Amino acid sequence: MADVITYREAVAEGIAREMRRDSTVVCLGEDIGAAEGVFKTTVGLFAEFGPQRVWDTPISEQAIVGAAMGAAMTGMRPVAEIMFSDFLACCWDYLANEIPKARYMTGGQVTVPLVIRTANGGGLGFGAQHSQAVENWALTVPGLKIAAPSTPADVIGLMASAIRSDDPVVFFEHKALLASSGQRPPDGHLVELGKAAVAREGTDITVVALASTVSVALKAAEQLQGDGISVEVIDLRCLVPLDMRTVLSSVERTSHLLVVEENPYQGGWGGTVVSVVADEGFEMLDAPIKRVAGACVPLPFADALEAEVIPTVDKVTEAVRRLSAY
């Protein structure tokens, strides 16, 4: 169907729409040109825009991000790909110490309008060094915006906002969602950074999720409906800016909160969400806040073991039932 697009196709289309709109937008990364990306998320870009705007790079995360920073500081809007989010560690000095500080330290004289996009998360059995969900790494760095879409339409809409942002954005594309599909949004589709979505309305419990855990939460909500439990699912879409207004508004209606995240429980983004609700919405609650998160262990390669470590539908339904019975 012409109106349906996959998540991976949406990545390429989102970038292409902005490259057509703005000649300063360029792409760089490993195998993103003629090879069209290891995850096929840059299909068609090299054919349409050529080597002047789609740059294949050496296998060096430092080179990719350093070049992107320099290009951004001199008037371009680069979209740099780090193939696996785990390898953000290889260019962490640029990502944590240089890129997010330049605008502040120059009093706004220099901006760094770049997007670092990367394949994130588990669920596909890629092993401990290629399966981590690392949004929480970036969350510790002031000056970075963080987007993590769960649907093809949000991929396109958030990509547009990210590329147009004058601040650096880390854009997490979840590997387990790449083959998923949804409606192709119209031309000009834009999703504001920092605006959460109510993915499913409900009255009994609020479940806050991000990226792959949104679909997990929605499947759990569907099952729980049969038990007479009405679950509201909030898709954060972004961690910076963080839309706590939508979360608190939902908790005010349901009086119960469960956070579902793929980050390890220790240091995961859910801890921040829980903290804000405890500070600003404690009197709304009728039960303790709960989290379903990744285990604090290296991710196993075997699929049966990986499922023990990351959030699943069964873990979410069990947590919701316990919370609703409190």
N, C-alpha and C positions, 0 to 999 in steps of 0.2 A: 504494500500500500504506500502510495506516494507521501501520505501525511505522517507516516511512522518513521522514526529514526532511532538508531541504536545510540547508546551512551558514547561508544567510541567514535561513531560518525559525528556525533554532536560536538565532540572536542575539535575535530578538524573544521567543521562548519562554523563553529563559534569563532575560531581564529580567522578563518577565511573572510567572514563577514567584516571583521574589524580591519583586516589587511586591505580589503577593497575600499573601506571607508576612509582609511588614514594611511597615507604612504610612508609614514614614519614607523609603522609597525613592522618588525622583522622577527624571524624565528631562528633559533640556534639550538643545537643539541646533537647527540650521537645518533646517527642513522635516521635522521628525520627527513632527509631529502629524497633521493631516488628510492631508497628503501622504504620510505613512508612510515617509519616508526616501528619499533619492535612490537608495540601493541596495536599497530595500524591506527594510530590516533592523529597522524598527519597526512592521511591519504589525500592526494590531489593538490597539496600546497606547492610542492616543487614544480609540478607540471604547470600550474597557473602563474606562479610568481617568480620562478626561476632562482638561480644561485645568488642573485644580488640581494634577495630578501629571505631566502631560506638557506641557512648556513649549516652544513655538516661540520662537526667539530671533532677534534681528537677525543680519545677516551680520557678526559680529565675534567672532573667536576669543577675544580678550581679555575681552569681555563674558561669553561662555559660561563660560570657565574661572574668571574672577574671581567670577562669581555662584555657581558650583559650590563654590568654596573657601569663600565666606562661608556658604553653606547647610550645608556639611559641618561647619564650625566651630561652628555653632549647633544641632546635633542631628539634621540630616538626613543621608541617604545618597544623594547625587546621582549619577546616571549621565549624564555629559556627552558629547555626540558632537562630535568635530571631523571634518568630512566627509571630508577627505583628510589622511593623516598628514603630508604635506609642510607643511601649514599649522599644525602644532604650532610651527613657527618664529615664527608671528605672536603666540603667547601664551607664548613661551619664558621670560619673566621669572617668570610665575606658576608654570610647570611646573618650572623649574630652581632658582629662588631663594626662592620663597615656600612653595608647597605641601609640598615634601619636608622643609622645615626647621622648620615650625611646632611639631610635636610635640616635637622635640628642644630647640628654643630656649625652650619653656615648661615644660620638665621633665616632660612628659607631661600637663600640665594641660589642654592643647587638642589634640584629635586632628582629623585631616582625612580622614575615611573616604569618599573619593570614587573613582569610576572614570571615567577618561577613555578612551573607546573611539573607535577611528578606523580608517578603511579604509586599508590599507597595501599596498605592493608593486606589482610590475609584472606583465607578461605579457598585458596587455589593450590595449596600444597607446595609453595615455592621455597619453604625452608626458613631457617631462623634469620638469615641475612638478607632475604628478599621479600619478607611478608609482614614487616612491622607496620603498625599504624602509629605515625610519629607526629600527629598534629600537636600533641602536647609539647614536643620539643620547641616548635615555633611559638607556641603560646607563652613560653617563658621569656620571649624577647620583645620588649617594648619597641614599637615602630614598625612592626610587620602586621599587615592585614592577612587574615586566613579565611579562605573559602574552601568548602568541601561539599559539592553538590551531590544530590541523590537521584536526580532524574535528568534525562536528556535536555528537557526544556530549561532546567536550572543550569546545566552545563553551559548552554549558549548564553543565557541571560547573565549569569555571573561572570562568564568569560568577558563579555562586553564591558561590564562594570570594572572588572579587574584591569583590563588593558587601558581603560580610560582614566583609571585612578592615578593621581600624582604621587601616591605613596606605593611602596613595594607590596606586592601581594604574593603569598604562597598559595598555590592552587592545587589542592589534593584531588586527584582523580582515582576513584577506588577501583582496583583491578577486578574485584568480584562483580562489579556493576557494568563492566565494559560491554558485555553481550546483551544487557537488558535494553528494553526499547520503550518508547513513549511517543507522544505527539510531537511533531515538528512545530516549533513556535513560529509565529509570523516574522517577517523582516522587521528589524528595529526592536526586537524583543530585548528587554533590559530588566534585570533583577538587581535591586539595590543591595549593595554589600551591607550586611548587618540587619537584614530584615528576615526574621524567621517566618515559616509557613505552618499553618495548621493543616497537617496532612490528612487528619481524620478527626472529626468532632466526636466528643464523648462527654459524659457527665460524672463518672465515678472516680477516675484516676487519670492523672497526666503522666504521659511517658515522653521524655525528651530524648531525641536521638539525632544522629548525624551520619550522613553518607550511607554506608551499607547497613547500619543499624536501623535506619528508617524503614527499610523493607522488612527487616526482622520484626520490628515493632508492629508494623501494619499486619503482618501475617498472624502475629500473636493476638492482636486486637480482634481480628476476624474470628479466631478460635474462641476467644473469651466471650464474644457476643452470645455464643450458644449457651454459655453459663450464666447469662444475664448480667455480665459485667461490661459496662460501657467505657471504653478506653479512648481518651483523646491523645493523639500523637502529634507532637511538635517536632518539625524538622528545622533545626537551628540554621542550616545552610552555611553559616559563617560562625567562627569563634571570635574573630576580631573584625569589625565591631560585633559585640555579643548582645543579642536582642533579649534581654531579660524581661523587658516589659511584656512581651508575648507570653513568656513562661509564667510570670507572676499572675498575669490575667487569667491564664488557664488554671493555675493552682487555686486561685480565689474561687473558681467555680467548682473544682473537684475535691479540694482539701487533701489530696494525696499526690505524691510525686515519686516517680521512678525514673532514674537516668540510665540509659543504655548506651554504652560506649565501647569501642574496640581498644582504645588505649589501655595499658595496664592500670589496674585499680590504684596502684601506688603512683601518684603524680598525674593521673588522667584528668582531662578537661572537666569531667563530671564533678570533680571535687570543687572546682570554681563555681559551677552552677549551683551545687548544693549549698556552698557557703553563702552565696548571695540570697538564696531563698531563706536560709536560716536567719540571716541578718534582717531581711526586709519583709519576709512573708511568714514568719514563724507562727503568728497568731491565726493564720489561715489554715494551718495544718491540723488534721485529725489523727495523724499517724506519723511515725518516724519516716524520714526520707530514706530511700533505698537506692543502691546502685548495682547494676549488672555490668561488669567490666571485664576486660581481658585479665587473665592470670599473670602474675609477676614471674613469668618464666620465659626463656627463649622459645620461639614458636616451633613446634614439632613439624617434621616433614609429612608424616603419615596423616591422611585425612581424618581418620578416626580420632587420633590424638589431638590434631588441630582443633577439632570440634569441641574437645574438652576444655580448650584454652580460651576460645573467643566466644562472644555472645551468640546464643542460638534461640530459636523460637521457643523451645521447651524451657530454657532457663528464664526467659522473659515471662511466659505464662505462669510458671511456678511462682516467680517473684510477685507478679500482680495478684495472684490468688491469695498469697500470704498477706500482702499489704491490704487488700480489700477486706480481709477477715479480721484485721487487727482490732 
